[in-house]
């Protein structure tokens, strides 16, 4: 059974008699609580039905007034406030969770003399820098039981949906604007689902973009570990720029592949035979890729159990070639 908690706030205390008569006239088969405060009355009850007819009876009792969920711009006296709430744990007669539990508040205010504000049914949603569009589709409707006319919210929010349109059966809206606001909240579940799909697709795209740079760099590190000169040079640009730096101070710098080859064969080289392990945190800002590496220096008589070192190497790639290496040792 779906229970609806209904709360009515009466802000003019002189209206309590009229509202109480309205409540009695509906012949509710459940207790109705009435609490008095200094400036208002509060009516509360719980029903296994939403009691939408009560709104119509209240509205008919206040000529020149209207219910709204939007207080618009500026200030208006709220003569009566009615709220409905259904728990997210509510289930239908078959024990299934209801999809859209009620949680709404309507305000009885002086009817506006101005025309209702127009709105664009198209809603733009940003997925990072990508624009996605959804549409709140509204049609005329009627309550067959009471013959009350109003508006219905269609149960589709995308422009390319061509299936036969269905509508949400939870309520009949008083105005297109009221339906539009409700549609905005209802489409959030669809947007969240689309965004999750978008993120998954983005991950796939990123993995594909990063696939080749990862292989080039991994092959370079593997070649350095095995001191395989030909493999080290394989993916380097002819004008490769190399710099070794420590504590922001340049220790060695060279340019072009011939000079870099000389460096590899010199006593100053610090890339080969270190058994680098690439750490998991790759940093991509293509064409720049920065990796962390770790290794154990060889043991010496002074230090038989050397501490593992962590260093960083930044690569710049262009057209499948490494054009720059900054080794921060």
KOLVOBA-647700 format. One record per residue (C-alpha): residue number from 1; x, y, z; residue in one letter. Coordinates in steps of 0.5 Angstrom, whole numbers. Layout:
num|c1|c2|c3|residu
NUM|X|Y|Z|a
...
This chain:
num|c1|c2|c3|residu
1|0|0|0|x
2|3|7|-2|x
3|2|12|4|x
4|2|19|3|x
5|3|24|8|x
6|-1|31|7|x
7|1|37|11|x
8|-3|43|10|x
9|-1|50|13|x
10|-6|55|14|x
11|-3|62|14|x
12|-9|66|16|x
13|-12|64|22|x
14|-19|66|20|x
15|-19|61|15|x
16|-19|55|19|x
17|-26|54|20|x
18|-27|54|12|x
19|-21|49|12|x
20|-24|45|17|x
21|-31|44|14|x
22|-27|42|7|x
23|-24|37|11|x
24|-30|34|14|x
25|-34|35|8|x
26|-29|30|5|x
27|-31|25|10|x
28|-24|22|11|x
29|-24|15|14|x
30|-17|17|18|x
31|-15|21|24|x
32|-14|29|22|x
33|-9|33|26|x
34|-10|40|27|x
35|-5|44|31|x
36|-5|51|33|x
37|1|56|33|x
38|1|63|34|x
39|0|66|27|x
40|-2|59|23|x
41|-6|53|24|x
42|-3|46|21|x
43|-7|40|19|x
44|-4|33|18|x
45|-6|26|16|x
46|-4|20|12|x
47|-8|17|7|x
48|-7|11|2|x
49|-9|16|-3|x
50|-6|22|-6|x
51|-13|26|-5|x
52|-12|31|-11|x
53|-19|33|-11|x
54|-18|36|-4|x
55|-14|41|-8|x
56|-20|43|-13|x
57|-25|44|-7|x
58|-20|48|-3|x
59|-19|52|-10|x
60|-26|53|-11|x
61|-27|56|-4|x
62|-22|62|-5|x
63|-24|65|-11|x
64|-19|69|-15|x
65|-13|65|-12|x
66|-9|59|-15|x
67|-5|54|-13|x
68|3|54|-16|x
69|9|51|-14|x
70|13|57|-17|x
71|13|63|-12|x
72|16|67|-18|x
73|19|73|-17|x
74|18|78|-12|x
75|13|77|-6|x
76|6|74|-5|x
77|2|72|1|x
78|2|65|2|x
79|-5|64|4|x
80|-5|56|4|x
81|1|51|3|x
82|-1|44|2|x
83|5|39|2|x
84|5|31|0|x
85|10|26|1|x
86|11|19|0|x
87|17|15|2|x
88|22|12|-3|x
89|21|5|1|x
90|14|5|-1|x
91|11|-1|-5|x
92|5|-2|-10|x
93|0|-7|-9|x
94|5|-13|-12|x
95|11|-11|-7|x
96|14|-7|-12|x
97|18|0|-11|x
98|14|6|-14|x
99|18|9|-19|x
100|17|17|-17|x
101|15|18|-10|x
102|11|24|-9|x
103|15|30|-5|x
104|12|37|-7|x
105|9|43|-4|x
106|4|47|-7|x
107|2|55|-5|x
108|-5|58|-5|x
109|-3|65|-8|x
110|-7|71|-11|x
111|-8|69|-18|x
112|-3|73|-22|x
113|-6|78|-27|x
114|0|77|-32|x
115|1|72|-37|x
116|4|66|-35|x
117|12|66|-36|x
118|14|62|-43|x
119|19|57|-43|x
120|23|53|-48|x
121|22|46|-47|x
122|29|44|-49|x
123|34|43|-43|x
124|41|44|-45|x
125|45|39|-40|x
126|53|39|-40|x
127|57|33|-40|x
128|64|36|-39|x
129|65|41|-45|x
130|59|37|-49|x
131|52|39|-50|x
132|46|34|-50|x
133|39|36|-51|x
134|33|34|-47|x
135|26|36|-48|x
136|20|36|-43|x
137|14|34|-48|x
138|7|37|-45|x
139|0|35|-48|x
140|-7|37|-46|x
141|-10|32|-41|x
142|-17|31|-37|x
143|-19|27|-31|x
144|-24|22|-33|x
145|-27|21|-26|x
146|-28|29|-25|x
147|-27|31|-32|x
148|-22|36|-29|x
149|-18|39|-35|x
150|-10|40|-35|x
151|-4|38|-37|x
152|0|31|-38|x
153|7|30|-38|x
154|10|25|-43|x
155|14|20|-41|x
156|20|21|-46|x
157|25|27|-46|x
158|29|26|-52|x
159|28|28|-59|x
160|30|22|-63|x
161|25|18|-59|x
162|19|15|-64|x
163|16|10|-60|x
164|8|11|-59|x
165|8|17|-53|x
166|6|15|-46|x
167|5|20|-41|x
168|6|20|-33|x
169|0|17|-30|x
170|2|20|-23|x
171|-2|27|-24|x
172|-6|32|-28|x
173|-2|39|-28|x
174|-6|45|-27|x
175|-1|49|-32|x
176|4|48|-37|x
177|9|51|-33|x
178|8|47|-27|x
179|9|41|-32|x
180|15|43|-34|x
181|18|44|-27|x
182|16|37|-26|x
183|19|34|-32|x
184|26|38|-30|x
185|26|33|-24|x
186|23|27|-27|x
187|29|27|-33|x
188|35|27|-28|x
189|34|19|-27|x
190|35|19|-35|x
191|41|24|-35|x
192|45|21|-30|x
193|44|14|-34|x
194|46|18|-40|x
195|52|21|-36|x
196|55|14|-34|x
197|55|12|-41|x
198|58|18|-43|x
199|64|17|-38|x
200|65|10|-40|x
201|65|12|-47|x
202|70|17|-45|x
203|74|12|-41|x
204|75|8|-48|x
205|77|14|-52|x
206|82|16|-47|x
207|85|9|-47|x
208|85|9|-54|x
209|88|15|-55|x
210|93|13|-49|x
211|95|7|-52|x
212|100|8|-57|x
213|104|13|-52|x
214|104|8|-47|x
215|107|3|-51|x
216|112|8|-54|x
217|114|10|-47|x
218|114|3|-44|x
219|118|0|-50|x
220|123|6|-48|x
221|124|4|-41|x
222|125|-3|-42|x
223|130|-2|-47|x
224|134|3|-42|x
225|133|-3|-37|x
226|137|-8|-42|x
227|141|-3|-45|x
228|139|-4|-52|x
229|141|2|-55|x
230|138|0|-62|x
231|131|0|-58|x
232|132|6|-54|x
233|133|10|-61|x
234|128|7|-65|x
235|122|11|-63|x
236|127|18|-62|x
237|126|24|-66|x
238|132|26|-70|x
239|133|32|-66|x
240|131|29|-60|x
241|132|34|-54|x
242|135|31|-47|x
243|136|34|-40|x
244|138|31|-34|x
245|136|35|-28|x
246|137|35|-20|x
247|133|39|-15|x
248|132|44|-21|x
249|139|44|-23|x
250|141|42|-30|x
251|146|36|-30|x
252|147|35|-37|x
253|143|37|-43|x
254|144|35|-51|x
255|140|35|-57|x
256|140|31|-63|x
257|140|23|-64|x
258|148|23|-65|x
259|149|27|-59|x
260|144|23|-55|x
261|147|16|-57|x
262|154|19|-55|x
263|151|20|-48|x
264|148|13|-47|x
265|155|11|-48|x
266|159|16|-43|x
267|160|15|-36|x
268|155|20|-35|x
269|149|17|-37|x
270|144|15|-32|x
271|138|12|-36|x
272|141|5|-37|x
273|141|-2|-33|x
274|137|1|-27|x
275|132|-4|-28|x
276|126|2|-27|x
277|119|0|-25|x
278|114|5|-28|x
279|109|7|-23|x
280|102|7|-24|x
281|100|14|-24|x
282|102|16|-31|x
283|100|24|-32|x
284|97|25|-39|x
285|97|32|-42|x
286|99|31|-49|x
287|103|32|-53|x
288|107|31|-46|x
289|107|25|-42|x
290|110|24|-35|x
291|111|18|-31|x
292|114|16|-24|x
293|120|11|-24|x
294|123|7|-18|x
295|129|3|-17|x
296|134|0|-12|x
297|141|3|-13|x
298|146|-2|-13|x
299|149|-4|-6|x
300|156|-1|-4|x
301|160|-3|1|x
302|158|3|5|x
303|151|2|4|x
304|149|-6|3|x
305|142|-5|3|x
306|140|2|-1|x
307|133|5|0|x
308|129|5|-6|x
309|129|11|-10|x
310|123|15|-14|x
311|124|19|-20|x
312|120|22|-25|x
313|121|23|-33|x
314|117|27|-38|x
315|116|26|-45|x
316|114|30|-51|x
317|111|26|-57|x
318|110|28|-64|x
319|108|24|-69|x
320|109|17|-66|x
321|116|20|-64|x
322|119|22|-57|x
323|122|29|-59|x
324|124|31|-52|x
325|126|27|-45|x
326|127|31|-38|x
327|130|26|-33|x
328|129|29|-26|x
329|134|24|-22|x
